[in-house]
Amino acid sequence: MTIAYPLNILKIGSFEITGFGVVMMLAFLTGAWIADREVRRLGFAPDYVHDILLGAVLGGVIGAKLWFVALHGPESLFERAGLVWYGGFVGGTIGVILNGWRRGVPVRWTAHIMAPVLAAAYAVGRVGCYVVGDDYGKPTDAWFGVAFPQGIPRTVAGVMQREFPGVTIPAGTDPSAVLAVHPTQLYEITIMLVAFAVLWSWRTRPRGTGWLFGAYLMMAGAERFVVEFFRAKDDRLLGTMTIAQATSVGLIITGAVLIALWSKGGPISAGSWLERKGATPRPA
């Protein structure tokens, strides 16, 4: 059984730079690097990547925190933990779209460029959750189970029973016992890396601009819907699905609609701003 601990990189007084913060930065930088490669391959002005990164960082962090506050109440606004992916996705999407509109870039082109980027950045970001012991799964006795004795919250029987009343703890377990759980962060990392590889290979297919984003939404929604069955959570909606699963269904439906609407025809114009002073196109 592997034991994972939170990784505190640097502490100055009461200020800490944690492994989660470092990995989050790497996730944004990874996304920016992939977006830059694709923008240059298409022959577009590469400085649009800066706009994408700015909108994603500001909108993503604000959206992730506000979603967490909506779930846990206003008193959680100043907690160190508490960034919800769906909130970050919505906030980041709004931020990127607003920046694109400011530049006159069609939403369909921004969406097409960002589809594989989002899958890769999400996979990297989940490494941060594993490092600090957050967003893990239900108790398991499988050989690949992971314990987070200093996790958020700790995978201690009594703590998990208090934090997740709907999660079954083996009868007779000592409340102080450290439990192994499903490493759902690793499940998500693996699945979304595969999704990135697929989307990256599909990005040059001769279909309408933006359809790739619909494919991403369907993959991301399906991934999260399945992983939620293994997560340690107690936020059931209508007694069956978690809130994340209900949101996942919405993503899958939205993705299917976008594929149907945007698959037809060839590429649309990217607008004069994005096409100005374009870089030399790279091979796919």
N, C-alpha and C positions, 0 to 999 in steps of 0.2 A: 504494500500500500504506500502510495506517495503522500508525503506531507508537504503542503504548500503554505508559505507564509507571506504576509504582506511585505512588499519591498519598499522601504523608505530610503530613497537615494540620498537626500540631503536634509538636514534639519538645522535651521538658524533661529534660535529662540523658540517661539511657538510656530514658526512657519516651516512647513514641510513640502518638499517636492517628492511626490510618491511615484512608485512604478507606474501607477495608472496614469498620472499626468504625463510622464515621459512617453508612454505608449500612445496616448491620445495624440500627442504632438507628432509622433512617428506615423500615425494613421493619416493625419492631414497631409503630411509631407509625402507619404506614399501616393495618396490620391492625386496630389498636385503633380508629382513626377509622371504618373501614368497619363493624366490629362494633357500634360505638356507634350508627351510623345504623340498622342493622338491628334492634337491640334496642329502640330508641325507636319504630321503625315498628311493631313488634309490640306495643307497649304494655307491655313488661316493665321492671322496675327497671334503670336504666342502670348502676348500680354493679357489676353482674355483669361488665361489660367489664374492670373493674380486676382481678377475680379471674382472668379469662381471660388477661389480659396477664401477670400475675404467674406463673401456671402455665406459660405458653408460654415466657417468658424463662428462668426457672430450669430447667425441664425441658428446653427446647430446647438451651440452651448446654451443659448437663451431658451430655445424650444425644449431641449432635454430637461432643463431645470424646471421650467414652468409646468411641464407634464408631470414631473415628480411631485411638485407642490400641489397640483390638482388632485393627485391620488392620495397624498398624505397630509394635506392641510397646510395653511400658511406658515405654521411654526417650523416647517421643514425647509423653508427658503434658505436659511443660513447654515444648514447642515453641510458638512464636508462631502458626505456621500449623497447620491441622488441625482443621477443623470439617466433618463429613460431614453432608450434608443428611438422609439417611435416618435417621441417629442423632438428629439434631435433631428430625425429624418424630416419631419414636417417643417420645423423651424429652418433647417438648412436648405430645404427645397425652396421655401419662400424667399430666403435671403438670396439664393442663387438666381431665381427667376426675376426678382426685382432688379438685381444688378444687370441681368441680361436685357431686360426691358429698357433700362437706362441707356444701354449701348445700342439698342435697336436690333439685338440678336434674337431670332425666332426661338421660342421655347422648344420647338421640336429639335433644333440643332443642339441646344444646351443639354436636353434630355438624352439625346443620342450619344453625345460625348461622355456624359457622366455615368451611363449605365454600368460599364465594367469598372469604372473608378469606384463607385459606391460599394460594389461587391468586395473589391480588394481592401478598401479602407475599413469596411466593417470587420473583415476577418482580422486585420491587424489590431483594430480597437478591442476586439474580444480578448486578445492576449492580455490587455490591461486588466480586464475583469478577472482573469485567471490568476494574475500576479497578486492582486489584493484579496482574492477569495470572495468575490461578489458574483451574484447571478448564477449560483451553482444549482445542482439538482437534488432530487430526493435521495434519502439513504439507500445504499446498495451494498451487498456483500460480494459483488463482482470483483475480479482481480484488478480491474482498472479503476476501481473507486478511488477517490481522492478526498483527503480530510483537510479542512481549513480551520485549525484550532484558533487562529487569530483572524478569521474571515469576517465578512460584514453581511450578516451576523456570523458568529462562530458556529462551526458545525458540532456543537455540544448538544447532547440529547435534550437537556432541560431548556436550553436556549432555543433550539429549533421548535420544540413543542410549544413554547410561548409565542414565538414569532410567526410560526406557520401552523396554526391549529388544525388545518385540514390535511397536513402531511402525517402519514402513519409512522410512528416510531415503534420498533419492535418491543413487544410486551416484556416487562421486567428489566428493561435497559436502565442502568444507573444514570440518573440525570446529569452526572458529571462526566459521563463517557464521551469521548471524541468519536464521532461517526464518520465513516466514509460515505461520500455522496457521488452521484453521477456528475462527471466533469462536463456539464453541458456547454461550458465556454469552449472546450476543445471540440465538441461536436459541431458547434456553429463555425468555428474557425475552419475545420476541414470541409464542411459543406459549402461555405461561401468561397473558399479558394477554388473549389471545383466549379462553382457558378461563375467566378471570374474567368477561369480558363475557357469555359464555354462561350461566355459573352465576348471575350477578346477575339476568339476565333470567328464569331458570327458578325463582328462589326463591319466587315467588308462585303457582306452579302448585298447583292443589288436589289434592295427593297427600299421602301419609302423612309424618309428621314424620321427618326424618333421611335420606330417600332422596337428598337433594341431596349429602350427604357421600359416598354411594356413587358418584355421578356424578363427583365431584371425584377420588376415588381412581382411577377408571378413566382419567380424563383425565391425571392426574399420572403414573400408571404408564406409559401409552402414550407420553406425551411423553418421559419419561426413557429408555424402552426404545429409541426411535428415535434420540435424540440420542447415546446411548452408541456407536453405530456410527461416529460422527465424533470421539469423544473420544480424546485421547492417554492411554491407560491400559494397564496390563499386569497386571490382576487377574482373569484368566480363571477361570471356574468350569467344571469338566469340559471344558476346552479349547475351548468355544464361546462361551458367554455370560459377560459380566462379572458381578461380584457384584451391581452395581446393576441389571442387566437381570433377573437371577433374582429380586431383590426386587420389581422392577416387575411381573413376572408375578404375584407374590403379591398386590400391590396391586390389579391389574386383577380378579383372581378375587374378592378380598374385596369390592371395590366392586360387582361384579355380584351377589354374594350379598346385600349390604345393600340394594341397589335392590329385589331380589325380596322381601326380608323386610319392608322398611319402606315400600314404595310404596302398599300397600293401606290403605284407611281414610283418615280425615281427621286433623287435628292432635290430638295427645294433650295432656294437661294438663302445664303447665310447672312445676307445684309452687307451693306457697304463697309460698315465699321469692322466686322470680323474678317472680311475678305481683303481689307486694305493691307498693303505691304506684306502679303502673305509669305510665309517661309517656304522654302523649296520642299515640295512633297516628298515624304519618305516612302519606301516600299511598305506594304502591309506587314 
